[in-house]
Amino acid sequence: MDVVDRSERNGPSLNINRTLNSNPLVSNLSDVISTFRPTKLLRRDDVKDGRPQPHVLSMDFDDAGELLMTSASDETIQIYNVREGRHQKSLLSKKYGVKLAKFTHTSSSIIYASTKQNHAIRYLATHDNSFIRYFEGHDDNVTCLAVHPGTDNFISCSQDNSVRLWDTQTKHWQGQLLLRNPSLAAYDPSGTVFAIACPGSGTILLYDARNYDKAPFATVDVVEQCRGIDPQHVINGWTKLEFSNDGKSLLVGTKGNGHFLLDAFEGNLKAYLHMPGGGTRRPGEAATTINGGAATNSTDADCSGDCCFAPDGRFVISGRSSQDVLVWDTLRPTPENKMMEPSCTLPDKRPAAVVAFNPRFNFFATADEDLVLWLPDPHV
């Protein structure tokens, strides 16, 4: 079984910098994907008196892959230096709450959604914990923030049935779409297209980012494509929307027993990424709801997701409630029934309700109460 270095600020520290530099690119990910093992466990040392560890609600890497940021259920933001494998900074947002924290293209500034008082999105300078700007306009729960890959623009989705487009340089929204249940958003790698997932209607709408005020240029009918394989989750329980790095595929994470892999151009189902033994609960959610099926609630899209593409666009990883991390090789031949089983299983028994892959290095992180950093094991 794996050995995890549990030290954080005290005692010997894992030299992740050296490990990462040995494989600085992701071009050889296929050679090492099956060898990833939990290598560093980061536990909050500010949680005292026997209190349980807070649940991680979201994770995000900065552009350079140097920093990892989490938002947690105790209304804090934690920033980690992953090249050194250590905690770097803790920021409090007790007054407004915090979820869906995302780096901008300047790693010293972030945006995040509020969980109380109002539904404003907050733009924060992390070096002195000061607010740069508030983005106000939504009048219900914000369910997703998607940052443009190359500019200061970002998209927000809300349960007020609106999507708003913002520029961090001004507090006023730049555009608005009124849709039914627009829960999730994602930019394609070029930033010229964005997708909006509307689980209530079972559709994904694709827009030209420069002409978003016009009708979507394509609509993916998830109900039509996927009802034969997972009818319970074609109109609810969607937790993640992401383009692959080549822009050819769309990943729709669900609370069911698998995730939908769709062709971003044709809109057809490429594969159902099946999770043997069941799906993943949300952070802090009772394990008995894992296979609940039809039940859905406002937290479906409030976390950053339990699945994601690797940077090469070929592999998808997903956590589960308490049994290992699963990996699918999307280039493998797809069975006629579209049911794709994992190509490998990475052993770990800690819950992995939130996952994120580093954009620059062969390295990923999983979290629920524990934050675990994963690296290829050269001895496997």
C-alpha positions as CSV (number, residue, x, y, z in Angstrom):
1,M,0.0,0.0,0.0
2,D,1.1,3.6,-0.5
3,V,3.1,5.6,2.0
4,V,1.9,9.1,2.6
5,D,4.1,11.8,4.1
6,R,1.8,13.4,6.6
7,S,4.0,16.3,7.5
8,E,3.0,19.8,6.6
9,R,4.7,22.7,8.4
10,N,6.7,20.7,10.9
11,G,9.1,17.9,10.4
12,P,10.6,16.5,7.2
13,S,8.8,17.7,4.0
14,L,8.4,16.0,0.7
15,N,10.5,17.7,-2.0
16,I,7.8,17.9,-4.6
17,N,9.8,20.5,-6.5
18,R,12.4,18.0,-7.4
19,T,9.9,15.3,-8.2
20,L,7.9,17.5,-10.5
21,N,11.0,18.7,-12.3
22,S,11.8,15.1,-13.2
23,N,8.7,15.1,-15.3
24,P,7.9,18.7,-16.1
25,L,5.7,18.0,-19.1
26,V,2.5,16.1,-19.6
27,S,3.4,14.6,-23.0
28,N,4.5,11.3,-21.4
29,L,1.5,11.0,-19.1
30,S,0.4,7.8,-20.8
31,D,3.6,6.2,-19.5
32,V,3.0,7.0,-15.9
33,I,-0.7,7.4,-15.4
34,S,-1.2,4.0,-13.8
35,T,1.7,4.7,-11.3
36,F,0.2,7.7,-9.6
37,R,0.0,7.2,-5.8
38,P,-1.0,9.5,-2.9
39,T,2.3,11.1,-1.9
40,K,1.5,14.0,0.4
41,L,-1.3,14.5,2.9
42,L,-2.0,18.1,3.9
43,R,-4.2,18.4,7.0
44,R,-5.2,21.8,8.4
45,D,-3.1,22.5,11.5
46,D,-5.4,25.4,12.5
47,V,-8.3,23.0,13.3
48,K,-7.9,22.3,17.0
49,D,-9.7,20.8,20.0
50,G,-10.6,17.6,18.2
51,R,-12.9,19.3,15.8
52,P,-13.4,17.5,12.4
53,Q,-11.5,18.7,9.4
54,P,-13.6,21.0,7.2
55,H,-14.7,19.7,3.8
56,V,-13.0,21.0,0.7
57,L,-15.6,22.4,-1.6
58,S,-13.4,23.5,-4.6
59,M,-9.9,23.3,-5.8
60,D,-8.1,25.3,-8.5
61,F,-4.5,25.6,-9.7
62,D,-3.0,28.9,-10.9
63,D,-1.8,29.2,-14.5
64,A,1.8,28.2,-13.7
65,G,0.8,25.2,-11.7
66,E,2.8,26.5,-8.7
67,L,-0.2,27.1,-6.4
68,L,-3.2,25.1,-5.4
69,M,-6.2,26.9,-3.8
70,T,-9.1,25.4,-1.9
71,S,-12.3,26.8,-0.5
72,A,-13.7,25.0,2.5
73,S,-16.8,24.5,4.5
74,D,-15.5,26.5,7.4
75,E,-15.6,29.6,5.2
76,T,-11.8,29.8,4.6
77,I,-9.6,29.8,1.5
78,Q,-6.3,27.9,1.7
79,I,-3.4,28.4,-0.6
80,Y,-0.7,25.7,-1.0
81,N,2.7,25.9,-2.7
82,V,2.6,22.5,-4.4
83,R,6.2,22.6,-5.7
84,E,7.3,22.6,-2.1
85,G,4.4,20.6,-0.8
86,R,3.5,23.1,2.0
87,H,0.7,25.3,3.1
88,Q,1.3,28.9,2.2
89,K,-1.6,31.1,3.3
90,S,-5.0,31.0,5.0
91,L,-7.7,33.6,4.2
92,L,-11.0,34.0,6.0
93,S,-14.4,34.9,4.5
94,K,-16.6,34.5,7.6
95,K,-18.8,37.5,6.8
96,Y,-19.8,36.4,3.3
97,G,-18.9,32.7,3.2
98,V,-16.9,31.2,0.2
99,K,-17.2,28.6,-2.5
100,L,-16.1,28.1,-6.1
101,A,-12.8,30.0,-5.6
102,K,-10.9,30.5,-8.8
103,F,-7.5,32.1,-9.7
104,T,-7.5,34.9,-12.2
105,H,-4.6,35.0,-14.6
106,T,-2.7,36.9,-11.9
107,S,-2.0,34.3,-9.1
108,S,-2.2,37.0,-6.4
109,S,-5.9,37.7,-7.2
110,I,-8.9,35.4,-7.0
111,I,-12.7,35.4,-7.5
112,Y,-15.2,33.5,-5.5
113,A,-18.9,33.2,-4.8
114,S,-20.6,34.1,-1.6
115,T,-22.7,31.8,0.5
116,K,-24.5,34.3,2.8
117,Q,-25.6,37.9,3.1
118,N,-25.9,38.3,-0.7
119,H,-25.0,36.6,-4.0
120,A,-22.2,38.8,-5.0
121,I,-19.0,37.5,-6.6
122,R,-15.9,38.8,-4.8
123,Y,-12.6,39.8,-6.4
124,L,-9.9,39.5,-3.8
125,A,-6.2,40.4,-3.6
126,T,-4.6,37.5,-1.7
127,H,-1.4,39.3,-0.7
128,D,-3.2,41.5,1.8
129,N,-6.7,39.9,1.9
130,S,-8.4,43.1,0.5
131,F,-11.3,43.2,-1.8
132,I,-10.6,44.7,-5.2
133,R,-14.2,44.7,-6.5
134,Y,-17.7,43.2,-6.0
135,F,-19.6,41.8,-8.9
136,E,-23.3,42.3,-8.1
137,G,-26.3,41.3,-10.1
138,H,-27.4,37.7,-9.3
139,D,-30.2,37.4,-6.8
140,D,-30.0,33.7,-6.1
141,N,-27.3,31.1,-5.5
142,V,-24.3,31.2,-7.8
143,T,-23.5,27.6,-9.0
144,C,-20.5,28.0,-11.3
145,L,-17.6,30.4,-12.1
146,A,-15.7,29.8,-15.3
147,V,-12.6,31.9,-16.1
148,H,-11.7,32.7,-19.7
149,P,-8.4,30.9,-20.7
150,G,-6.7,34.0,-21.9
151,T,-8.4,37.2,-20.8
152,D,-9.8,38.9,-17.7
153,N,-13.4,37.7,-18.5
154,F,-15.4,35.1,-16.6
155,I,-18.8,33.6,-16.6
156,S,-21.2,33.0,-13.7
157,C,-24.2,30.8,-13.5
158,S,-27.0,31.2,-11.0
159,Q,-30.2,29.7,-9.8
160,D,-31.9,33.0,-10.7
161,N,-32.0,31.4,-14.2
162,S,-29.3,33.8,-15.6
163,V,-25.8,33.6,-16.9
164,R,-23.7,36.7,-16.6
165,L,-20.5,37.6,-18.4
166,W,-18.0,39.8,-16.6
167,D,-14.7,41.6,-17.1
168,T,-12.7,41.8,-13.8
169,Q,-11.7,45.4,-14.8
170,T,-15.3,46.7,-14.2
171,K,-18.0,45.8,-11.6
172,H,-20.8,45.9,-14.2
173,W,-21.7,42.7,-16.1
174,Q,-21.0,42.8,-19.8
175,G,-23.7,40.4,-21.0
176,Q,-26.6,38.3,-19.7
177,L,-28.4,35.2,-20.9
178,L,-31.7,34.2,-19.4
179,L,-32.0,30.4,-19.5
180,R,-33.8,27.6,-17.6
181,N,-31.6,26.2,-14.9
182,P,-28.1,27.2,-16.2
183,S,-26.0,25.4,-13.6
184,L,-22.6,25.0,-15.2
185,A,-20.4,26.9,-17.7
186,A,-17.1,26.1,-19.4
187,Y,-14.9,27.8,-22.0
188,D,-13.2,25.8,-24.8
189,P,-9.4,26.0,-24.8
190,S,-9.3,28.8,-27.3
191,G,-11.8,30.9,-25.4
192,T,-13.8,31.5,-28.6
193,V,-16.6,29.2,-27.5
194,F,-18.4,28.6,-24.2
195,A,-20.9,26.0,-23.1
196,I,-23.7,26.3,-20.7
197,A,-25.2,23.2,-19.1
198,C,-28.9,23.3,-18.3
199,P,-29.8,20.1,-16.5
200,G,-33.5,21.1,-16.1
201,S,-33.9,20.8,-19.9
202,G,-31.2,18.1,-20.4
203,T,-29.3,20.3,-22.8
204,I,-25.9,21.9,-23.2
205,L,-25.9,25.2,-25.2
206,L,-22.8,26.2,-27.2
207,Y,-22.2,30.0,-27.9
208,D,-19.8,32.0,-29.9
209,A,-18.0,34.1,-27.2
210,R,-17.9,37.1,-29.5
211,N,-21.6,36.8,-30.4
212,Y,-23.2,35.5,-27.2
213,D,-26.2,37.8,-27.6
214,K,-27.3,35.7,-30.6
215,A,-28.8,32.2,-30.3
216,P,-26.5,29.3,-29.4
217,F,-24.9,27.9,-32.6
218,A,-25.3,24.3,-31.3
219,T,-27.4,22.4,-28.8
220,V,-26.3,19.1,-27.3
221,D,-29.4,17.1,-26.3
222,V,-28.1,15.0,-23.4
223,V,-31.6,13.5,-22.8
224,E,-31.6,12.1,-26.3
225,Q,-28.0,10.9,-26.3
226,C,-27.8,9.5,-22.8
227,R,-31.2,8.4,-21.5
228,G,-30.7,4.9,-22.6
229,I,-27.6,4.5,-20.4
230,D,-28.3,6.6,-17.3
231,P,-31.9,7.9,-17.4
232,Q,-31.8,9.2,-13.8
233,H,-29.1,11.7,-14.5
234,V,-29.9,13.2,-17.9
235,I,-31.9,16.0,-16.3
236,N,-30.4,16.3,-12.8
237,G,-27.3,15.7,-10.6
238,W,-24.8,17.3,-13.0
239,T,-21.7,18.3,-11.2
240,K,-19.1,19.2,-13.7
241,L,-18.8,20.6,-17.3
242,E,-15.3,20.7,-19.0
243,F,-13.8,20.8,-22.4
244,S,-10.9,18.6,-23.2
245,N,-7.7,20.5,-24.1
246,D,-8.1,19.8,-27.8
247,G,-11.6,21.1,-27.7
248,K,-13.0,17.9,-29.2
249,S,-14.8,16.5,-26.1
250,L,-17.1,17.6,-23.4
251,L,-17.1,16.0,-20.0
252,V,-20.3,16.1,-18.0
253,G,-19.8,14.9,-14.4
254,T,-22.8,13.4,-12.6
255,K,-23.9,12.2,-9.2
256,G,-24.7,8.8,-10.8
257,N,-22.6,5.7,-11.4
258,G,-20.6,7.4,-14.2
259,H,-19.9,10.5,-16.3
260,F,-20.9,11.4,-19.8
261,L,-18.2,12.0,-22.5
262,L,-19.7,13.9,-25.4
263,D,-18.4,14.9,-28.8
264,A,-18.1,18.7,-28.6
265,F,-18.8,19.1,-32.4
266,E,-21.4,16.5,-33.2
267,G,-23.1,16.4,-29.7
268,N,-23.3,12.6,-29.6
269,L,-22.3,10.4,-26.7
270,K,-18.8,9.1,-27.1
271,A,-18.7,7.0,-24.0
272,Y,-20.3,6.6,-20.6
273,L,-17.4,6.5,-18.1
274,H,-18.7,3.9,-15.8
275,M,-17.8,3.8,-12.1
276,P,-18.0,0.3,-10.7
277,G,-19.3,0.3,-7.2
278,G,-21.1,3.6,-7.4
279,G,-20.4,7.3,-7.7
280,T,-19.2,10.1,-5.5
281,R,-21.0,12.0,-2.9
282,R,-20.6,15.8,-2.5
283,P,-18.2,17.0,0.2
284,G,-19.9,16.5,3.5
285,E,-22.9,14.7,2.1
286,A,-23.9,11.5,3.8
287,A,-22.6,8.4,2.1
288,T,-26.1,6.9,2.0
289,T,-27.0,9.3,-0.8
290,I,-24.3,8.1,-3.2
291,N,-26.7,6.0,-5.2
292,G,-29.8,8.0,-4.4
293,G,-30.5,8.6,-8.1
294,A,-33.4,11.0,-8.6
295,A,-32.8,13.3,-5.6
296,T,-31.1,16.6,-6.5
297,N,-30.5,19.7,-4.5
298,S,-28.8,23.1,-4.7
299,T,-25.4,21.6,-3.9
300,D,-25.2,19.6,-7.1
301,A,-23.1,22.2,-8.9
302,D,-21.8,24.2,-5.9
303,C,-18.5,22.3,-5.8
304,S,-15.7,22.2,-8.4
305,G,-16.4,18.6,-9.4
306,D,-15.3,15.1,-8.7
307,C,-13.9,14.4,-12.2
308,C,-11.7,16.2,-14.7
309,F,-9.6,15.8,-17.8
310,A,-5.8,15.4,-17.5
311,P,-4.0,18.2,-19.4
312,D,-3.3,15.9,-22.4
313,G,-7.1,15.6,-23.0
314,R,-6.8,11.9,-23.3
315,F,-7.3,10.7,-19.7
316,V,-10.2,11.4,-17.3
317,I,-9.8,10.9,-13.6
318,S,-12.6,10.7,-11.0
319,G,-12.8,10.3,-7.3
320,R,-15.3,8.2,-5.4
321,S,-16.7,8.2,-1.9
322,S,-14.1,6.1,-0.2
323,Q,-12.6,3.7,-2.7
324,D,-9.7,4.7,-5.0
325,V,-9.4,7.1,-7.9
326,L,-10.5,5.9,-11.3
327,V,-8.8,6.6,-14.7
328,W,-10.3,6.3,-18.2
329,D,-8.3,6.3,-21.4
330,T,-10.7,8.0,-23.8
331,L,-8.6,6.9,-26.8
332,R,-9.4,3.2,-26.1
333,P,-12.0,1.6,-28.4
334,T,-15.5,2.3,-27.1
335,P,-17.7,-0.8,-26.7
336,E,-20.9,-0.9,-28.7
337,N,-23.0,-0.1,-25.7
338,K,-20.8,3.0,-25.0
339,M,-20.1,1.7,-21.5
340,M,-16.4,2.4,-20.9
341,E,-14.8,0.8,-17.9
342,P,-11.8,2.4,-16.1
343,S,-8.4,1.6,-17.7
344,C,-6.8,1.6,-14.3
345,T,-7.6,2.1,-10.6
346,L,-5.3,4.2,-8.3
347,P,-5.4,2.9,-4.8
348,D,-6.5,5.1,-1.9
349,K,-9.3,4.7,0.7
350,R,-9.8,8.3,1.5
351,P,-12.9,10.0,0.0
352,A,-12.1,12.0,-3.1
353,A,-15.2,14.2,-3.6
354,V,-13.2,17.0,-5.4
355,V,-10.3,16.5,-7.9
356,A,-8.1,18.8,-9.9
357,F,-5.2,18.0,-12.3
358,N,-2.2,20.4,-12.4
359,P,-2.1,22.2,-15.8
360,R,1.7,22.1,-16.0
361,F,3.0,19.0,-14.3
362,N,2.2,15.3,-14.0
363,F,0.5,15.9,-10.7
364,F,-3.1,16.0,-9.3
365,A,-4.9,16.5,-6.1
366,T,-8.0,15.0,-4.4
367,A,-9.9,16.2,-1.4
368,D,-12.8,15.9,0.9
369,E,-11.7,16.4,4.5
370,D,-8.1,15.5,3.6
371,L,-6.2,17.2,0.8
372,V,-4.0,14.6,-1.0
373,L,-1.3,15.3,-3.6
374,W,-0.6,12.5,-6.1
375,L,2.6,11.9,-8.0
376,P,3.9,9.1,-10.2
377,D,5.7,6.5,-8.2
378,P,9.0,5.6,-9.9
379,H,9.1,2.3,-8.1
380,V,5.8,1.0,-9.5
